[in-house]
Amino acid sequence: MKVLVVCVLGLTLATGIFAAGFGSAYLLLGRGDGAAAWPAAPSGPADGEPLPKGPPPQDPDGEPGEATETPRPVSPPEDETEATFELFWEAWELLEEHFYGELPTLQEITYAAIRGMLNALDDQYTAFIEPEVTAILREDATGEFEGIGAFVDLDDSGRVRIVGTFEGGPAEEAGIRAEDRVIAVDGDSIVGDTLYEAIGKIRGPAGSRVTLTVEREGVPDPVEVTVVRARLAIPIIESEVLEGGVGYINLREFSATATQNLEETLESMLNQDTEGIVLDLRQNPGGWLDQAINVADLFLGDVVVATERFSDGSERVFRASAGDLGEDVPLVVLVNSGSASASEIVAGALQDHGRATLVGMPTFGKGSVQRPFPLSDGSELRVTVALWFTPNNQRIQGQGLTPDIEVPWPEEERLEDPERDPQLQRAIEFLLDRE
């Protein structure tokens, strides 16, 4: 299934590659959060590839393999690690002396070498993240940001597309519309920028002004719109009371405010005497692990939520505690192939304990834990350190969860009629009819 990575201008990752974990710095990376998701070094080797080997040196008048000058002696290395890096620098110095063309910067070479090293691990979730992306993801993970408040992605031509705006936010109030294409920020073109480069230029301190030049369908010339940035909470919950008095809550991601927002919404729903709750985790790529545990705790008593197992055989068990407001409410959880990571922790715990019925399609299968290590230049290395398992010892990594009631909703049908939601309708029927 094609995954659309959508970010928030102002800005936050809304549905795409959101990092997840818990307060002690462990992370669960959501779908598509592998190394390939990050911007490539503009003039260095391709992401995830080792430095290329070239043909043997060739004398202009000689045969291939004939060196044109006597090789310089290299001091014998003291150990294997030193020998390996001696080889790297030997190759780099030869490139500096002989390469016909512009060489990448040393930083670009370093980043490419790190990616090449990680690529050899064959683990898409152990990832290197460049400084500008790291800064954006760290701010997004707090649940708040300073900017204009708009969901964005890149269109097929590489231009920044406005997917939507925050209700009542600065972008909406200034007249930014869905499907606008942002082509310049304060007069400087951002066409050709990576998404994160564009986000970095549009973001800024609350109260400051930014002028966006946008192309708008049906308008012949670009339009300039000035927006006053603000500090905003990331909208991660959508809720309403549906037919038959069923409460519907869509949790988009497990950011730092997920439990608080969900608890407030759930309390409001229960005060309206709802017949049950549909918790929609479809397309939820994950989030902070502590938020996943706490969200599950809202609906569970004193039971195990998940177990984290390390390569040395040790493990850590996460438990819920009794006494939360959602422990007795009838519950259905919607899942699909976009439900990953922290979503699978919650859905797996509720399913294993018979607390909720899962409706939809099998989940993504992202059950590894990443620990983030900040690096000296502001970049970050995220390393897979463990796998997690559901209360009934189900392994999620590479397998996912199978819903109790499978209801297909093919993409072509969803695009043709997005208002028709057979999975949600089946969930409502189950809550009302109990079958």
N, C-alpha and C positions, 0 to 999 in steps of 0.2 A: 504494500500500500504506500502510495506516495505520501511523504510527510512534508508538510509545509512548515518551514521554520518562520515563525512570526515574532517580531520583536515589538516593544513598546517604545515609541519616541518619547523620550523624556527621561528615560525610556526603560523598558524592561523586556525580558524574554517572556512571551505570553504562552506559547504552546510548543516551543521548540526545545532547545538544548539547555534546560535549566539544571544547575547543579543541585545536589541534595545531600543531606547528611545530618549529623547532630552536633550539639554544642562542643563536643570534644574534638571537633575538626574532621570527623569522618564524613564522607560524602557518598551519596548514591546518585550516580549520573543517569539522567533520563535519556529517552530515545534520541539517537543521532548525536550523542555527546562525545563522539570519538574525535581523534586528532584531526580527521579530515574535515571536521566542521569549522576549523579555525582558519582565518585568512592566511594565505601563503605568503612567504617572503617574495617581494615583487620581482627580484631579479636573481634569486638564488635557485638552487636545485629544487625539484618538485617536492612537495610535502611528503614525508614518509619514505623517501628514497635516499639510499646512501649516496655519498659523493661518487659520480660516475668514473669508471675506469676508461682511460683513453687508449689509443693505439700506441705501440712502442715508438720511441723517438726515431726520427728519420732525418738523415743528412740531406740537404737540398740536392746533392749530386750522388748520394749513396743509396744503399739498400735499406729497407725497413729494418729497424733494430740496431742500426749503427749509431751510436751516440756521437754527438758533435763535440763533446768536451769530456774531460776526465771527471767522473763522479767524485763529489767531495766525500771524504771519509766521515763516517758517523760513529760516535762513541758507543761502545757496547752498552746496551741497557742493563739496568740493575735488576729488573723483574719484568714479568709478563705485561703488567699494566703500563709500565714505562715504555716497553717495546712497542705496544700497540699505539700509544700516542706519538711516539717517535715516528712511526710510519705515517700517521695522519699529517704531522707537520712537514715531513719529508715531501709528501705529495703536494701539500699546500705551497711550499716554497718553489716547487717545480712549476706549479700553475702560475705563481707570481712572475716567474722568470720567462716562461715560454708561451703562456696562453695568448692567442690572438683574439682579442676582444676585451670588453669591459668585465672586470671581475666583480662578484658580489662583495658587499662589505663583510668584514670579519663577523659582525653580529649576525648577518644573514646566513653566513656559513655555519656559525655556531648553532643557530636555531635549526637549520636543515640537518645538521649532524645529530642534534637531540632527537628530532623526528625520525631520522633513520634508525637510531638506536631503539626508539620505542616501537617502530614498525617491526623490528626483529622479535619483539615479545609476542606478537600475534594476539594482542589484546586491545580491542578498539577503545576501551574505556580508560586505559592508562594513557594519559594525554598531557601534552605540553600546551600551555595557553599563554599567548603573548600579553605583554603588559596592558595594552589598551583594552583588550577583551576582558582580561582579569578584573580590571577596575569596574567595568560595566556590570559584569556578572556578580561581583561582590555587592554593589549597590542594589541590584535587582533582588538579590537574595534576602535583603532586609525587609522587603515588602513596601518600601517607599523610595522615592527618587525625586530629583529636581529637573523639570523640563516642561514640555508642552502638553503631554498626555495624549498620545496617539499611537495606535497599533500600526506597525509598518512591516514591509518585507521588500525584497528586490524583485522587480518584474523581469520578464524575459530579456529585456534590453539592458538590464543592469541599473535601472533607475529606481530610486526609493519611492515605493508606492504606499499611500495611506490606505490601510485596510479598514480603519475605523478610528473614532475618537472617543475619549472618555466623556461620559455624559456630564455636562456642566463644567468640563475642564477648559483650560486656556485655549487649546487648539480649536475646540468646538465654538467657543465664544468668539474667537477671532475670525471664524469663517472657513477654517480648513475643512475639506470634505473628503469622504471616502472616495477612493480612486484618483485623487489628486496625485501627481508625480512631482516630487521635490527635486529640482534640478540645481538649486544654488542656495547657500546659506550666507547671509550678510554679503551678498554680491559675489561670493566665491563659488565656482562650480563644484558640485559633488558628483557629477556624472563620471562614472568610472571608479569611484571610491568603493571600498568594501562596505558592507552594511555597518560594521562596527566603527569604521572611520566616519561614516555619515552620522551615526548616532552620537559619537563623541563631539561632533561640531554642532549638532542641534541642541544637545544638553547644555545646561549652564545653571548658574545660581538662581535661586528663586528671587523674583523681582526684576531680573534683568530682561532686556528685550532682544529678540532675534527676528530677523526678517527672512522669510522663506520665499523663494521664487518657485512657483508651482505651475505646471502645465495642467490644464483642466479641459476635460472633454467638452466640445461644443464652443470653447472659447479660443479664438484664433491666436491670440498672443499670450505669453506667460503672464501670470498674475503675481504681484508681490503682496504677501500677507505678513504683518508684524504681530508677533505673539509675545505676551508677557509670561515668562516662565514662572512656575510655581512648584511648591513641594506637594506631592500628591501621593496618596496611597494607591498601590496597585490593585485594581479591581479583580479579585480572584473568585468571587462568588456571584452567581446569578440564582435567584430564587423566586418562586411564585406558588400559589395554591391552585391546583389543577382541578379538573372535573372529579366529582365524587369526594371532594375534600382531601385529596392526596397532595401532600407537600412535596415540591420538587426543588432540589438543591444541586446546582452544578458547581463543583469545586474544580477550578481550572488548573491549579498547581499547589504544591505544598511549600509555599513561601513561609517566612518567619512568622507571619500573622495568621496562618491558615486555621489553627485550632481556635483562636479567639474569635475570628470572624464566623467560623462554622458554628461555634457554640452559641453565639448571639443570634444567628439566623435560626438555628434549631429551636432555641427557646421561644422565639417569636412564632415559629410554626406550631409548636406544641400548644401555645396559648390560644391558637385558633381552632383547637379541637380537631386536628387533622386525623384522617383515618390511617395514616401511615406516611412514611418518607421514602422517596426515591432519591438516592444519592448518586449523582451522575459523575463518574470518574473517566468517562470516555475522552480520549485525546489528552488526558492528564499525564504529562511525561515524568512526574515525580517531584521531588523537593527534599526538604530537610527531613532526616530520619526521625528526629525527636518529634517533629510535627506529625509524621505518619503514626508513631506510637500513640501520641496524645489524641489524634483524631479517632483512631480505633478505640481508644479508652473511653471515648464519649458513649460508645454503644456496647461496651463489654464490662463484665464484672472482674473479679480477681482471677485472671487467667493469663496464660502466655500469649503474647502478640507475635513475636518473632524470635528466632535464634540466629546469632551471627557466629560463623565458624571460620577460624583462621587456619592458615596452612600448617601450623605446628600442632594442630589438633585441639587447641584450646577453643573455648566458645564463650559467648556472652548472651544471656537470656534477657529479653525485654518483656515486662509484664504490665498488664493493665491493673487498675485498682477499682474496687466497687464504689458505687455511690454517685455515678454521673447521670445526667438528665435524660440521656437517650437509650438507657439500657433496656427499656421495655417497649419502645415504640416499634411497630411492625416496619420492616426495612427491606428494601430491594436496592441492590447496587448495580448500576449499569457499567459495563466494561466493553472494551474492544481492543483491537491491535495497537491502538495508540495509548492504552493504559499501561504505564511502565513504572518500574522502580517503586517509589513510595506508594503509588496507587496499588501496586500488587501486594505490598505489605498489608495495607488496610483490607483490601478485598480478600486476600488469602486468610487473614485472621478471622474475619467475619464469616467466611464460608466454612472454615474448619470447625468453628465452634457452633455452627448451625444458627448463627445470629442473623444472617441475611441470606437472601437468595440472589445469586448472580445471574443477570440477564444480559444477553448481547453476544459477543464473539470472543474467542480466546485472546488473552492478553499478550503483550509483547515478549515477556520473558527476560527482564533485566533484573537479575538478582545478585549483583556484585556490589561491593562496598569500596569506595575510593577515599583515600586520605589525601587532602591537599597539602602540599609543601610550598610555601612562598619562596621564591628565588630572589637573588640580590638585586635584580633590575626591575622588580615589580611583576615579573611573570610568575607562573605557577605550574608546578608539576603535580598531577593527580595520579596516584598510584593505587591500583587494585590491591587491597590487603585482605579481603575476606569475601565469603559468600553468605547469604542469609537464607533461612528456611522458614516455612510456615509452621504453626503449632503442631500440625500432623506430620512434620518432617518432609513436606514437599519441597523439592529443589525447584526454584523458579528460574535460575539462570539457564537460558537457552530453551526453556520449556514453556513457561508461562502458566496461566491458570485457565482451566476449562469452565465456562459458565454452567450453571445448573440448567438454564433454559437458553439454548442457542437460537438467536434470531438474526439472520443475515440482513444487512442493509448495504447492498452494493453501492460503490461510489457513483456509478452513473445514475442510479435512482436518487441518490442523495443530492446530486447536482441538479437533477431535473426538477425535483420537488423537495427542497430542504425542510419545508414545514411538515411534511409527512414523516413521522418518526415511528416506524413499526416497533423499534426496541422500547421506546418510552411507552407506547401504547400497551405493549405486552406487560410491562412492569406495572402499569396502572391496573390492568385487568387482574394481575396476580394479587395485588394488594386488596382489591375490592372483592374478588371472588375466592381468594385463598387457594387458587388452583391454576 
